[in-house]
Amino acid sequence: MFGIVRPCGHRLGDGLKTEWMAHLCGLCLALRSDHGQLSRVVTNYDGLIVSVLTEAQTERTAGQRRTAGPCPLRGMRTAPVARGEGARLAAAVSLVLASAKVRDHVADRDGLLKRRPLAAAARRVATGWDRAGARTGAELGFDTAVLVDAVDRQPEIEALAGPGTPLLAVTEPTETATAAAFAHTAVLAGRPGNREPLAEAGRLFGRLAHLLDAVEDQETDAASGAWNPLTATGTSRAEARRLADDAVHGIRLALRDAEFTDGRLAHVLLAHELRISVDRAFGTAACGHAAHNSQGGQGGLPPQGNPYAGQGPGPYGSNNPYGGGNPFGGGQPGMPGTPSGPGGPGGLPGPGFEPPKPGRRGFWAGCAVFAGLCCTCKLCCAEEYEGPWSRKKREGLCRDCDCDCCSNCNCDGCDCCGCDGCGCDGCGCDC
């Protein structure tokens, strides 16, 4: 999975999380149904927004959902999934853009694609995806040539860019491609009046995706010598942040001009989650589920939850009227029961004691554990799990949430009332 919009289930709430998963699984199954199993690898978080926008503009019918069979990524559970033209358009767009990305990697001779046989195979796969995406797009009345043209123009623009080149000149092809995809959702939904505002939202979404990708990759690109738009144009991170914030604000304004039947999920993803994506890319966000501050504590508490830590002498400090320090750890240094001694209170392991760490699992044992993690959905949803081979502590993929459960909102979730679709009436958010 990839994409800049990676919402946390705690922010979405049960209702919108189910809807979001329905669109994600709907995109994956639309790819499989129309283009085969291999095409499912291009499933991405951003592509499903096309499906979300299409459905948000149409009246809900029973035919928009079907029950999908068990899947390892859902813990072998069935689930309702989105179906219809929106999911198919999302699949076509994802295929064409993924094809362009593969060709770009082949041209750059990245990783294993330095080898000619693998590069040739990748080109064949990319060509097949181009044709498949164009075929599905044509069935839906969408000309994917605008996407291909935008992708083809990108290398030429990058080759001409240099210090002083406006950064927005580099992001223009991406903006054009996403604007076309967003605008076509209005055509599929039968709402021609929405084409202009959704094209504007798509244009700014493409700009934001390009900017955040550049910000996140800047250090890696500098180390590897790869081309990066911020470095090449001499754009500062402060200027990139300003452009990103302006894009988020512009998307919100564009969504207000569009008419939706039920725009709650679209609003949450494109108004609230994009703001969080910007904070995450620029390193200005902290996860609300395990908020550590500069004092090293959790939730604003000092380390270990000690209410006296960092606040001078406590009840067991040097000003203790009974003379001497912590009754559970005082005494002479090096004596049993002291931090520097062989044990803690009563000879128990002291603070410096570390139990022996288990070794790595073997290959087949790790495979078995990995299969178990997949089937129980812990790879995606667990707050913490043990790596199948390394035994290191890991966080579930969707736990990288950077949330305060509703970010700047004071409500418990953004699916509660009605701020232009998501429901933040009176809760204080700036949407």
N, C-alpha and C positions, 0 to 999 in steps of 0.2 A: 504494500500500500504506500502511496505517496500523495502529496498535496499539501497545501498550506492551511486548509480548513480541517482541523482535527478536533472536533468538539468532544468535551467530556460529558459522560452520561449524567454526572451530578448536576451540571448546568442545564442540560436539556430536560431533565425530568423523565419519568417513565413514558409519558405519552409521546413526546417529541423524539425521544430516543428510539422508540419502536418505529416511528415514521422514518427516521434517518436510516436505521438499519434496513428498513424495507426498500429504500431507494438504493442503498449500497449493494444489497443482495440482488436487487432487480437489475442493476447495471451489470453485475457479474454474470447473471443468468442470461441476460440479453446478449452479451458477448458470446457465451457458450452456444446459445441456440442459433444465432445467426452466423457465427464465424468459427465455431469449433473450440475445443478445450484449450488449446494453446493461447488463444486470444484473451483468456481470462487473466493472464498476467498483467494486462494493462489496466485492470480495475484500479481506480484511484478516487481519493476523497473529493477532489475538485470536480471531476467529471459528473458526479451524481447531482451537482447543483443544477445542471441542465434539466435533469429529470424532475427535481424538486420545483423548479420554476414553472415547468409545463403543467404539473399537477396543481400548483398553487393558483393557476389561472382558470382551471376548469371545475365544473361541478363534480363532486365525488360520486362515483358509481361503483357498483359491485365489481364490474369488470376491471377496475384499476388495481385490484389485488388478486393474488392467487396464493395458495399455500404451497411453499416449497418443501421438499423432502429434507431429511437430516443432513447436516453439514458439519464437518469437524470444527470449523471456525465458529460455529454456533453451539458447540458442545453437543453435537449430534442431536440437535433439536430441530423440529420443523418451525417455520415462521411465515408470516404473511410477507410477500414481496411485491414491489411495484412492477407493473407491466404496462405495455402500451407504447405509444409513439415517443413519449418523453424518455423512457429508458433506452429505446432504440437509437434516438438521436444522441443521447449521452454516449452510447456504445460507439457510434460512428465517429464522433468527435474524438473520443479517447483513442481509437485505433489510428486515426490519421496523425494525431499529435505524437503518439507513441512511436509511430513509424518514422516521423521526422527526427525524434530523439535518437532512435537507433542509428539512423543514417549519419547523424552528427557524431555519434560515438565512433562509428566506423571511419569517418573522415579524420577524426582526431587520433585514431589508432589507440583508443583507450583500453587498458587492461589486456584481457585475452583477445580482444579484437585486433591486436597487432599481428596475429597469425592469420595468414591469408585464407586458409580453409574456413576458420570461424567467421572471418569478416564476410566471406562470400555467402555463407549460410545466413548471417544476419541480414545481409542485403536482400536475399530472397524472401526472408520473413517480412521485412519492412515493405517490400513491393507487394506482397500478398495482403498485408494490412491496408495499404493504400487503396488497393482495388476493392477490398471488402468494405472499407469505410465509404468509399465513393458510391458503391452499389446501394448500400443501406441509405445513405444520404439522398440519393436520387429517388428512392422509393418514398422518402419523406418530404420531397420537394426542396431539399437543402443541397446546394452545390458546394461540395467540399473543396473545390478548386480554390476558393478564397483562403482556406486554411493552408493548402499546399503552397500557394503563391506567397503567403506571409512567411512561411518557413523558409522558402527558397530565397527570399530577399534578406533574411536575417544575416547570413554570412557576409554578404556584400556590404551591408550597413556596418557590421562590426569591423570589417577590413578598413573602412574609411574613417572610423571613429578614432579620436585621439584627444589629448588634453584640450579642454575648452569646448568639446562637442557636447551639446545639450544631452543629458541623459535620456530625456523623453524621445529623442530621435532614435535611440537604440531600442527602446521598449515599444516603438510604434507597431512593428509587425505582430507582436503578441497581442497588443491592444486590438488590432484589427480583427484577428482571428477570434478572440473571445467575444468581441462585440457582435460578430455575425452569428455565433452560436447562441448567445443569449437572446438576440432579437428574433431568431427563428422559433423560439419557444412560444412567442406571441402568435406566430402564424399557425403553429400546431394547435394552440388553444383557441383559435378563432377570435383573438382580441387584437386586431390591427393597431388599435390606439396605444397599445403597450410597446410597440416595436421601438419607438424612439427612446423612451426612458430605459428600457432594458438594454438597448444597444449601448447607451451611455454607461449603465452599470457594468456591462460586460467589458467595455473599453477600460474602465478604471480597475476592474478586477484583473484584467490581463496585465496592466501596468503594475499593480501591486504584486502579482505572482512573480513577475520578472524582477522587481526590486528586492523582494524578500529572498528570492533564490540567490541573487547577487550578494546580498548582505551575509547570508549564511555560508556562502562558499568562498568569501573573499580571502580568508586566511589560508584555506586549503589550496585555492588557485594560486596564491602567491608562492606557496611552498613548492607546488608542482610546475610553476611557470605557465599555467593555463590562463587564457584570456578571461578577464572579468570586467564587466561594464563600469563598475565604480572606479577601479584602478585605472582602466584605460582612459576614461574621460576626466579623471582627477576630481571626481565628485566625493565630497566628504560624507561621512556617515550622518552627520547632522542634517545635511541637505537631503540625503536619502530618506531620513526619518520624516522630514517635513513633507516630502512628496508622498510618502506612504500614508501619513495622517490625513493629508488632503484627499487622497484617493478613497480612504475609508469614509470620510465625511461626504464626498461626492456620491458614493454608492448609496448612502442612506437617503440623500436628497432625491436621487433618481428613483429609488424604491417608493418614495412617497408619491411620485407622479404616476406610478403604475397602479392598475386596478387588479386586485386579487380576490378570488373567492375565499381562499383560506391561506393567508400569507405568513402564518406564524413561523413555520420552520424556515422558510426562505429569509424572513427577517432576522431570525436568530443567527443563521449561518452567515449571512452577508452583512449584517450590521454589528452584532455583538462578537461573533467568533473571529471575524477579520481583525477587529481591534486587538483581540487577544493574540492572534497570530503575529501581528506587528510587534507587540510587546515581547513575545517569545523570541522572535528573530533578532531583536535589538537587545535582548538580555535584560529587559526591565520588568519581567513578570516573576511572580513566585507562586508556587502551588498552594492552594488553600487547604489541601488535605494534610500537608505536613509542612506547615509554614515555619521555616527556620529564619530567625533574624540574625543580626550581626553579633548578638551575644552568645550565639551557639545553641540557644534553647529552642523549644518547639512551642508554637503558638504564642510567642512573646515571653515565655518563661525562661529563666536562666537555665544553664546546663543541668541535666538530670532532674529538672523540676524543683531544684532547691530554692526556696523563697529567700534564702539569705545569701545566695552566691552573688559575688560582685558588689555587695552592699556594705562592705566593711565588717567589723567584728560581729558575729552572730551570737546566739545563746551559748555556743560552745567555743567561742573565739577566746582571744587572749584576755578579754575583759570579763570572763566568766567569774563570778564571785566565788566559785568553788575551786578555782585555781587552775585549772589547767587544760584547756583544750577539750576536744571531743572525747567523751567518756568511752566511745566505742572504737577509738583508734588512737588515743593518746599514749603516753608512755615514751620510753626511750627509743630512738631510731634504731631499727634493726631488730627490735624485740618482736616476738610473736604477737600478732594482732595489730601491728602497725603497718602503714603503707609500704615501708621499706623492709619489713620483716617477712618471714616465710608464710604468713597467713593473715587473715582478717580476724574479726571478732571470734573468739573461741577456737582459733586455729583454722577457720574456714579460709578459702582462697581470698586473697586481698584484691584491691583494685587493680594491681598490675598483673594479676594472673590471667593467662589466656589459655583456654583449652586447646588441645591439639586439633588442627584443622584436618577435615577429611580430605583424602586425595581425590584426584580426578576419576570420573567413571570411565570404564572402558568404552570402546566404540559401540558395541551392541547394547550394553546396558544403557548408555546414553540415548541410543535410538529408541529403546523401549520407554524411557522416561519422557522423551520428546513426544512420542505418540500419545502418551497419557496426558501431557500438558495440552496438546492440541484438542484431544477429545473432550477434555473438561473445560476448554476455553480459557485456561489460566494464562496462556501466552498473551491473550488479548486483554483479559479483564482482571487478572489477579493484582492485588495491591503489591504483593511481593511473592516471588517464587524462586526456587533454587535452580540454577542453570543445569540443564540435563547432563552436560559433560564436565563443565568446569566446577560445578557446585557453588558458584558465586551467586550472591543475591541479585536478582533482577526485578525490574518493574514491568508489569503488563504493558503492552503497546499502547493501549488507550488510557494508561495512567499518566502519560505525559500531558497533563491537562492544564497546568498553570492557572488553576482557577480558584476563585473564592466562592465557588458554587453559583455565583451570579455576577461575578466581576463587580462593576460599579453599581449594580442594582441593589436595593435594600430588600427586595423580595426573595423568597426562597427559590424561585425558579422563574424563567422568562416565558413560561407558558400559562401564565395565570390570568392576565386581563387583556388590555388592549392598546399598547403603544404602537400604533400603526401595524398591528399584526402580531407582535410577540406577547404583548400583555405586560406592560410595566407602568400602568396608570397609577401615578402618585408614588412610585417607588423610588424616584430620584435618579433614574439613569438618564443619560444625556442623548437618548435616541430621538 
